[in-house]
């Protein structure tokens, strides 16, 4: 399923997080632990994307479709 990358970036005020293209926002917390500073999303080349929490033991991850359901 394709996601509207521009709309998501604007809606959640996403900014760069690391050097590999990850983005994060203080408005978009990890759905498991609630962390915002270590939670990021990345968009794929085919219109999809994924999310991942980089906080220590949490490690929550999945697709953007799962995140926004």
Secondary structure by P-SEA (a helix, b strand, c coil): cccaaaaaaaaaccccccccbbbbbcccccccccccccccccccccccccccccccccccccccccccc
